[in-house]
Amino acid sequence: MTRNRFLSSTCGALFALAAITGCGDDVGNGDSNTPGRTETPGQSPQAPAPSPSEQTPGAQTPGTQEPGDADTSPDDEPVATTPPGGPSTTPEAPSIDEPEQPVQADTDKFGVTMLHPTLSGGEQWFLADDATSDSRFDPKEDITRNSDGSWNIKSSKVRMSVFTSTGYKPNEIATYDREVLASRGYMQSPNDWKNVEMTGFMKLNGASDESDNFDLYARGGRHNDDNEGCEGSSYKGALHFDGRARFQKETWHVSYEPGPYKEATEPLMGRWVGFKAVMRNTQVNGEEAVHLELYLNDNADKVSWEKVYDFVDAGDWGGDAEHCGGAVGAMPITWGGPIATFRWDSTEDVDFKWLSVREIAPEQP
């Protein structure tokens, strides 16, 4: 109380003398504008279509399958994994040597725009700062760190597997019957990769066949001839090295139905591009279907995403599901699988960074 009276007297005296101004100012409040806030450069991202097109793949003419598009050779088998102690689903981000961008609510941990938000409590995986020690990531080939923080792989056959937090446990896959999988919604575990947004940034440095492609795929497990190939179901979003894009439906390994090609961009050689594959269950005429979308970030600024492909599998697109117990050959792949994969072939040298797989909500009818 005495101190307050002293300060009041002092302040009054100073005010009366007019020798010092600002005694009554709100010291420490500062400018209401927070310094350092910046806008992310680039265009606004293109929002995904709110609902799938009424036109389904069955109403279109599929593209002619080219030699090598459907890989008949088995993928290198991933080792069954059980992540110790339930590893974090958000490992540290790689320190890419680029100007840091502010992370906003609609961006992931790398500052990459998310076209769909991560499902609350859902599965998510990001390429770790030390990708060689991540129990949920199996590149199968040697990968090395570049000076800018990105990664490099030199292989003509790349199959980089990403597991959910449950890991890959083939002994827990009780059945491959398509009717059972469609009914319960997953192949191995309830948290299998199903409704997902997969993202990758790649730079093609050398290829023996520039008509080949990068693939992002999910909704199955390992792709080989075991169990009559029935573990190898997937939707494969493809960005070809020559700039074309499309989806393929792999009902089992090996039974492919290609979608028609669309021209998406210029040839990819020697430049960074961002690529997203989105797979979401939806409803068409009251029946479960799958909405498939591909997006391209052509200048690799993390922000400027353009939709380059939009397809709906409503059960009238190719397929041979009877081979694995399906009642209808063209039934959509509505279940999840324990492995999501970043794949490419016919390459000599590829850089990659900012890979992620995130669980998103199914599309609301």
C-alpha positions in Angstrom: 0.0 0.0 0.0 2.8 2.4 0.9 4.6 1.5 -2.3 1.5 2.3 -4.4 1.1 5.6 -2.7 4.7 6.4 -3.3 4.4 5.5 -7.0 1.2 7.6 -7.3 2.8 10.6 -5.8 5.9 10.3 -7.9 3.8 9.9 -11.1 1.6 12.9 -10.2 4.7 15.0 -9.6 6.2 14.0 -12.9 2.9 14.7 -14.6 2.7 18.1 -13.0 6.2 19.0 -14.1 5.5 17.7 -17.6 9.2 16.7 -17.7 8.5 13.1 -18.6 5.5 11.8 -20.6 4.0 8.3 -20.8 3.9 7.5 -17.1 0.4 6.2 -17.5 1.1 4.2 -20.8 0.4 0.5 -21.0 4.0 -0.6 -20.9 4.8 -3.9 -22.5 1.6 -4.3 -24.6 3.5 -3.4 -27.8 2.0 -3.4 -31.3 -1.1 -5.5 -31.7 0.4 -6.9 -34.9 2.5 -10.0 -34.1 5.9 -9.6 -35.9 7.1 -12.4 -38.2 3.7 -13.5 -39.5 3.9 -14.2 -43.2 1.6 -15.6 -45.9 2.6 -18.8 -47.6 3.7 -18.0 -51.1 2.0 -19.5 -54.2 -1.5 -19.9 -55.3 -4.4 -21.1 -53.2 -4.7 -24.9 -53.3 -7.5 -26.2 -55.4 -10.1 -27.7 -53.2 -11.2 -31.3 -53.9 -14.5 -31.8 -55.5 -17.3 -31.9 -52.9 -18.8 -35.0 -54.4 -17.8 -37.6 -56.9 -18.7 -37.3 -60.5 -21.8 -39.2 -61.6 -19.7 -40.7 -64.4 -18.0 -43.9 -63.3 -15.1 -45.7 -64.8 -17.5 -48.2 -66.3 -18.9 -45.5 -68.5 -15.4 -44.6 -69.9 -13.1 -46.4 -72.2 -10.1 -47.7 -70.2 -6.7 -46.9 -71.5 -4.8 -49.6 -73.4 -2.5 -51.3 -71.0 1.1 -51.0 -72.0 3.9 -53.4 -71.5 5.3 -53.1 -68.0 2.3 -51.1 -66.6 1.0 -54.1 -64.6 4.0 -55.6 -62.8 3.6 -59.4 -62.8 6.7 -59.9 -60.6 6.2 -60.1 -56.9 7.2 -57.1 -54.8 10.1 -57.8 -52.3 8.3 -59.1 -49.3 8.2 -56.7 -46.3 9.3 -58.2 -43.0 6.5 -58.7 -40.5 6.8 -55.9 -38.1 5.6 -55.1 -34.6 6.6 -51.5 -33.8 8.2 -51.6 -30.3 6.1 -49.9 -27.6 3.8 -48.3 -30.1 6.1 -45.9 -31.8 5.1 -42.3 -32.3 3.2 -41.7 -35.5 4.8 -38.3 -35.9 8.6 -38.7 -36.0 10.8 -35.7 -36.4 10.7 -33.8 -39.7 13.8 -33.9 -41.9 15.8 -30.7 -41.9 15.5 -29.9 -45.6 17.8 -27.0 -46.4 15.2 -24.6 -47.6 13.5 -21.4 -46.1 11.2 -22.4 -43.3 7.6 -21.8 -44.0 5.0 -21.1 -41.2 3.0 -24.2 -40.4 -0.7 -23.4 -40.6 -3.8 -25.3 -39.6 -4.2 -26.7 -43.2 -0.6 -27.8 -43.6 1.2 -30.9 -42.4 4.4 -31.0 -40.3 6.5 -30.3 -43.4 4.5 -27.2 -44.3 2.8 -29.1 -47.2 -0.9 -28.2 -47.8 -3.3 -30.9 -46.8 -6.2 -31.2 -49.1 -8.2 -33.1 -46.5 -7.6 -32.9 -42.7 -6.2 -35.8 -40.9 -9.0 -37.8 -39.2 -9.1 -37.0 -35.5 -7.2 -39.8 -33.7 -6.5 -41.4 -37.1 -3.4 -43.1 -38.4 -0.6 -40.9 -39.9 3.0 -41.4 -40.9 5.7 -38.9 -42.0 9.1 -39.6 -43.4 11.4 -39.5 -40.3 14.5 -37.3 -40.0 16.4 -40.6 -39.7 14.4 -42.6 -42.3 16.9 -45.5 -42.0 15.8 -46.3 -38.4 12.0 -46.0 -38.7 10.4 -49.3 -37.9 7.3 -48.3 -39.9 9.2 -47.6 -43.1 10.8 -50.3 -45.2 12.5 -48.9 -48.3 14.0 -52.4 -49.0 17.0 -50.8 -50.9 19.8 -48.6 -49.5 18.8 -44.9 -49.2 21.3 -42.1 -48.6 20.8 -38.5 -47.3 21.5 -35.6 -49.7 23.2 -32.4 -48.5 19.8 -30.5 -48.7 18.2 -33.1 -46.3 16.3 -35.0 -49.0 16.9 -38.7 -49.7 18.3 -40.6 -52.7 17.7 -44.1 -54.0 19.4 -45.8 -56.9 17.4 -48.8 -58.0 15.5 -49.9 -61.0 12.7 -51.4 -58.8 11.6 -49.4 -55.8 8.9 -50.6 -53.3 9.0 -48.4 -50.2 6.4 -49.8 -47.7 4.8 -47.8 -44.9 3.0 -49.7 -42.1 0.3 -48.5 -39.7 1.2 -48.1 -36.0 0.0 -51.7 -35.6 2.7 -53.0 -37.9 2.5 -55.7 -40.6 1.4 -59.0 -39.1 0.3 -61.4 -41.9 -0.5 -64.1 -39.3 -3.4 -61.9 -38.2 -5.0 -61.8 -41.6 -7.8 -64.3 -41.0 -9.3 -64.3 -44.5 -8.9 -62.9 -48.0 -12.6 -63.5 -48.9 -13.7 -60.3 -50.6 -17.2 -60.4 -49.2 -15.8 -60.6 -45.6 -13.3 -57.9 -46.2 -15.9 -55.5 -47.6 -18.2 -56.3 -44.8 -15.8 -55.5 -41.9 -13.8 -52.9 -43.8 -10.2 -54.1 -43.2 -7.8 -56.9 -44.1 -5.5 -57.1 -41.0 -6.5 -54.6 -38.4 -9.2 -52.0 -37.9 -6.7 -49.2 -38.4 -5.5 -50.5 -41.8 -4.8 -47.8 -44.4 -8.1 -47.2 -46.1 -9.3 -43.6 -46.5 -6.0 -42.0 -47.1 -4.2 -39.0 -48.5 -0.7 -40.1 -49.7 1.9 -37.4 -50.5 5.3 -37.6 -52.1 7.8 -35.2 -53.6 10.1 -36.8 -56.1 12.9 -35.8 -58.5 13.7 -38.1 -61.4 17.4 -37.9 -62.1 17.8 -40.9 -64.5 15.5 -43.6 -66.0 15.9 -46.3 -68.6 12.2 -46.0 -69.7 10.7 -42.5 -69.5 7.2 -43.9 -70.1 7.2 -45.6 -66.7 5.8 -44.0 -63.6 5.7 -43.2 -59.9 3.0 -45.1 -58.1 1.3 -44.3 -54.8 -1.0 -47.2 -53.6 -2.9 -48.6 -50.7 -5.7 -50.9 -49.6 -3.8 -54.2 -49.5 -0.7 -56.0 -48.1 2.2 -57.7 -49.8 2.0 -58.3 -53.6 3.1 -61.8 -54.4 1.7 -65.1 -55.5 1.1 -66.4 -51.9 -2.6 -67.0 -51.0 -3.3 -66.9 -54.7 -2.3 -63.3 -54.8 -5.3 -62.2 -52.8 -3.3 -60.1 -50.4 -2.2 -57.9 -53.3 -5.3 -55.6 -53.7 -4.8 -51.9 -54.3 -5.7 -48.7 -56.1 -2.6 -47.3 -57.7 -2.3 -43.6 -58.5 0.3 -43.2 -61.3 2.2 -40.2 -62.4 4.2 -41.2 -65.5 7.7 -39.7 -66.1 6.4 -38.3 -69.5 3.6 -36.3 -67.7 0.6 -38.6 -68.0 -1.5 -39.6 -65.0 -4.1 -42.3 -64.2 -5.4 -44.8 -61.6 -5.2 -48.6 -61.9 -7.3 -51.1 -60.0 -5.5 -54.2 -58.8 -8.2 -56.6 -57.7 -5.5 -59.1 -56.7 -1.9 -59.9 -57.7 -1.9 -59.9 -60.7 -5.3 -58.7 -62.1 -5.2 -55.1 -63.3 -7.8 -52.8 -64.8 -6.3 -49.5 -66.0 -8.1 -46.3 -66.2 -7.8 -43.9 -69.1 -4.7 -41.7 -69.3 -4.9 -37.9 -68.8 -2.2 -35.4 -69.7 -1.1 -33.8 -66.4 2.2 -32.0 -66.9 5.4 -31.8 -68.8 8.1 -34.5 -68.5 9.4 -34.9 -65.0 13.1 -35.5 -65.7 15.4 -33.3 -63.6 12.9 -31.4 -61.5 11.0 -31.7 -58.2 7.3 -32.4 -58.4 4.7 -33.0 -55.6 2.1 -35.8 -56.1 -0.9 -36.8 -54.0 -3.2 -39.8 -54.3 -6.5 -39.6 -52.4 -8.7 -42.7 -51.8 -12.0 -42.2 -49.9 -15.1 -44.4 -49.6 -18.3 -42.7 -50.7 -21.8 -43.7 -51.6 -23.3 -44.0 -55.1 -27.0 -44.9 -55.4 -26.9 -46.0 -51.8 -24.0 -48.5 -52.4 -20.5 -48.2 -51.1 -18.0 -46.9 -53.7 -14.5 -45.4 -53.8 -13.7 -41.9 -54.9 -10.1 -41.6 -56.4 -8.3 -38.4 -57.0 -4.8 -37.4 -58.1 -3.2 -34.0 -57.4 0.0 -32.4 -58.7 2.2 -29.7 -57.2 4.0 -29.0 -60.4 6.4 -26.3 -59.0 7.0 -28.2 -55.7 6.2 -25.1 -53.6 4.1 -27.3 -51.2 1.0 -25.1 -51.9 -0.2 -25.0 -55.5 -2.0 -28.3 -55.9 -4.0 -29.0 -59.0 -6.4 -31.9 -59.4 -5.4 -33.9 -62.5 -7.5 -37.0 -62.1 -11.0 -37.8 -60.7 -12.5 -41.2 -60.8 -15.2 -43.1 -59.0 -15.2 -46.9 -58.7 -18.9 -47.7 -58.2 -18.6 -51.4 -58.9 -18.7 -51.4 -62.7 -15.0 -50.9 -63.4 -13.1 -54.0 -64.4 -12.1 -56.5 -61.7 -12.0 -60.3 -61.2 -13.0 -60.4 -57.5 -14.5 -63.9 -57.9 -10.9 -65.2 -57.8 -10.8 -64.2 -54.1 -14.4 -65.0 -53.2 -16.2 -62.0 -54.4 -19.7 -62.4 -55.6 -19.3 -59.6 -58.2 -16.1 -59.4 -60.3 -16.1 -55.6 -60.4 -16.7 -55.0 -56.7 -14.8 -51.9 -55.5 -11.9 -52.3 -53.1 -13.7 -50.7 -50.1 -11.5 -52.3 -47.3 -8.2 -51.1 -45.9 -4.8 -52.9 -45.9 -1.8 -52.9 -43.6 0.7 -51.5 -46.1 0.8 -48.3 -48.2 3.5 -48.1 -50.8 5.6 -45.6 -52.8 6.7 -47.5 -55.9 8.5 -46.9 -59.2 10.4 -48.9 -61.8 12.8 -48.4 -64.7 14.8 -45.8 -62.7 18.5 -45.2 -62.2 18.5 -42.3 -59.7 15.6 -40.7 -57.8 15.6 -38.1 -55.0 12.6 -38.0 -52.6 11.4 -36.0 -49.6 8.3 -35.0 -47.5 6.6 -38.4 -47.9 3.4 -38.9 -45.8 0.4 -41.1 -45.4 -2.5 -39.7 -43.4 -5.9 -41.2 -42.6 -8.8 -38.9 -43.7 -12.6 -39.1 -43.3 -14.7 -41.0 -45.9 -16.6 -38.7 -48.2 -20.0 -37.7 -47.0 -22.9 -38.5 -49.4 
